[in-house]
Amino acid sequence: NTNEKFSVDEFIKANCDYPGTWGCNVERIEKFDSLYITVVHVFDLAETISFHTISFIKVFEEKIASIDEYWSEDGEIPGWRVEKGIGSKIK
């Protein structure tokens, strides 16, 4: 989304210094040869915002070679779909 590239040190700093207090639950991990795919629920501890993220992690010689992550904000059903009666809440 933000078209950024990080060094290892920058990646760690960006995650450690992110504002707020956060928690997460690992929901799924899949492994295909040297590729790991993770699904993680990330949320602030004040429970005001919530995301689901999918990460594709390539490993080479027992070290992370690359990570591609996709984040999606959890939220309410858009009003236009509610008005049209399209879909329904799962939980």
DOFILO-784694 format. One record per residue: residue in one letter; x, z, y of N, C-alpha, C, O in turn. Coordinates in pm, whole numbers, plus 50000, padded with zeros to 5 digits. Layout:
# residues N
aXZYXZYXZYXZY ...
//
This chain:
# residues 91
n500815000049881500005000050000500855000050126500494993650225 t501985007050123502775008650245504024999950246504785000250343 n504234992050141505354982650136506694989550164507474984950248 e506955000450094508205007950111509035007849984508525006149873 k510325009850004511265011249893512065023949922512455026250037 f512325032049820513035044649837514265045349747514255040149636 s515315051649797516415055449710515925067449629514865072949658 v516675071549529516285083249449516155095449537515165102749528 d517145097849624517105109649712515915109149807515275119349832 e515615097249860514465095749950513155098249877512245104449931 f513055093349753511835095249674511585110049650510455114849665 i512635117349614512505131749589512125138849719511235147349718 k512785135549829512485141949958511055138950002510355147950049 a510615126549988509245122850028508215130949950507195134950007 n508455133349823507515140949742507605155949767506585162849769 c508815161049785508985175449808508535179749947508035190949964 d508695171150046508375174550185506985170350229506625172050345 y506185164850137504855160150174504045171850229504035182550169 p503365170050342502625181150404501505186550315500895179050238 g501245199350325500145205650252500605211950122501785211750088 t499645217650050499895223949921499075216349817497855215349828 w499755211049716499135201749623499225206549479500105214349443 g498315201749398498335204149255498065191049184497695181149246 c498265191049052497975178948977497705182348831498095192948781 n497015173148766496775173848622497145160448562496635150048604 v498035160648464498385148348393497245145648295496985153748205 e496585134348311495425131148228495775122348108495105122748005 r496835114448122497175105348012498595100348029499055097848140 i499305098847916500625092547912500645082947795500285086547682 e501055070747821501205060547716502625055347721503205054247829 k503195052047605504555046747599504545033647522504015032847412 f505155023447582505315010347520506775006447535507205002347643 d507545007647429508995005047433509625013547543509645025847532 s510155007447648510825014947755509935017047877510415020847983 l508635014547862507685016047972506745027747944506115028447839 y506665036848040505725047948034504635045248138504935041048250 i503395047748101502275046548193501615060248201501255066148098 t501465065348322500855078548340499615077348428499555069048519 v498625085748399497445087148482497405101848524497375110748439 v497415104248655497495117948707496435120048814496235111548900 h495765131448808494825135648913495615144549008496125154948967 v495705140549134496445147949237495435152849341494565145249384 f495545165549382494575171249475495245181749562496215188149521 d494705183449683495205194449765494495207149719493345206749676 l495195218349730494655230849677493445235849756492705244349708 a493245230649878492065234049956490845226049908489735228249955 e491065216849814490015208649754489265200249857488045198549849 t490005194849955489395186250054489665171450028488995162750083 i490655168649943490995154749913491515153949770492145163349720 s491255142649706491605141149566491965126449540491345117449596 f492955124249456493405110749423493585109549272493795119549202 h493515097449223493995094249089495105083949107494985074549185 t496185086049034497325077049046497735071948908497695079248809 i498115059448905498645053348783500085049348813500355042648913 s501005053448727502415050448745502935042548626502615045448511 f503725032448656504415024448554505895027748570506515024048670 i506455034448472507825039548481508675032648376508445034148256 k509675024948422510595018148330511825026848314512405031648412 v512235028848189513385037248157514465028548094514195020248007 f515705030648139516855023548085517965033748062518345040848155 e518465034447941519515043947903519155058247944519965065448002 e517905062047912517385075547935517295079448082517215091348113 k517295069648173517125072248316516025063248368515805052248318 i515335068048471514285059948533514925048348607515755050348696 a514545036148569515075024148633514175019548747514655014448848 s512855021548731511925017748838510595024848817510235028648705 i509865026448927508525032248923507645023949016507995021449131 d506515019748964505465013649047504255022649036503775025448926 e503745027149152502605036349153501455030249232501655023249330 y500255033249185499035028849252498135041049268497785047749171 w497765043849394496965055549426495575051249469495405041449541 s494575058649424493195056149463492565069349505492605079249432 e491985069349624491345081449674489985083249609489165074049607 d489735095149554488435098449499487495101049617487915106549718 g486265097249604485345099449715483905097449674483585096249556 e483065097149773481635095349751481335080549728482105071749767 i480215078049665479745064349645479425058649783478725065149861 p479905046549814479625040549945478115039449970477345036349879 g477705042050093476305041950131475575029050098474415029350059 w476245017650114475575004850088475185003449942474174997249910 r476005009349850475645008649708474515018449676473645015449595 v474535030149741473445039749723472135033449767471125034349698 e472155026949886470935020549939470405009849845469185008249833 k471285002549779470864991849687470564997149547470094989549462 g470825009949521470585015649390471505010149284471135008949167 i472735006749325473725001149232474605012449181475215019549261 g474695014249050475555024448990474945038249000473895040249061 s475635047748938475215061748943476445070548916477425065948857 k476375082948958477485092348939477715094748790476775095548711 i478995095948754479355098748615479285113748589478765118048486 k479795121748682479815136348665478845142848761478725155048762 
//
